[in-house]
Amino acid sequence: DLFQNRAAQTALAAFDNLLGKPFVFAEELLENDKQFSSGLVSYKFFSVHGKAKFCQVIYDTECYDEQKSQIYETNGWIQCPGYILKNEGRMKIPQPTSLMKMLDVDLSLMNNNLIDVFSQADVVIHLAASPGVRQSMKTPEPYMQNNIHAFANVIDLCHCARIGKFIYASSSSVYGDVITNGAIIPLTEDMDTNHPQSVYSMTKKSNELLAYVYSSAFGIKTIGLRLFSVYGPFGRIDMAPWIFAQSILENKVITLYDEGKMIRDFTYIDDVTSAITAVLEQDIDKNYSIYNVGSSNPHSVITLLHTIEHKLGIKANYISSKALEGDVKYTCASTDLIRKNYTLPPATNFSEGISLFCKWIKEYLF
């Protein structure tokens, strides 16, 4: 299924703020009518900073409200607004245009014909994967296929196509459970990540190792972004912010694992897109890099629930359950390194981010 997961969709969704328009999925960014293409789980785009300078491609279903589609130039860049998603619906593949080509391929299977496609790009940004710590412990096979095999094929295609820069999504889960005698300390990129707690975190660690091999052996500039609990519009429906908000709105009972004591560095989607934009546009003289992308302001899961209750103005119904296998006790990102090397705006305040998300999800679901 082309849109089996929402990882790339989530990480790109906040670009709507640049336009002031909601959207579902940015597939391509095109410069001066030059055509770039993407496959099943790899997405390529170019400069986005401050103003809309990208091609926005929206997918529609029968459940969408259609707007007039238009293509116009903004400072030499192509912008193409399309449709607004109103509810859960399976996205259809859009019709190809002269500005965009869609390839329906399985990147977990090597396809040498894609070398010509990759050769048209300067940068490849690989965001999608099979996400989720808990699900990876139940059904590990898709994680091996989508997170390891597909990643290996994509980075090898980058090598064969002489791609200048390869940016990919790693995860805060690579840190595992850090023992700190009860204290919460920021996780830094130089900490030990050799003890993954789940199949998912293992696959992300393997991505980082393979990126190191290709950087050192072939000189590819690789940049891995360890994303910390990303939430926001069009986020993953299996994560706590979405589950809590939807359950409250629909008066369903919420299961709170470990009594909500787990602590997470919840990161608003805009902060992720700011980081991707920064590493895309700004260059440093280093072939292999790993960076944390987080808010550096962790909160407990029970605090998240109470905050969503407050923003929605509705009391939650919940029960407590024991912690699940694979869950870590806390995450807290140190973002000193990425802020040292790149210019980034301040992180979105937790309360503000939850407000924006709650406002969006009410409109989205109802």
Disulfide bonds with the S-S distance in Angstrom:
none
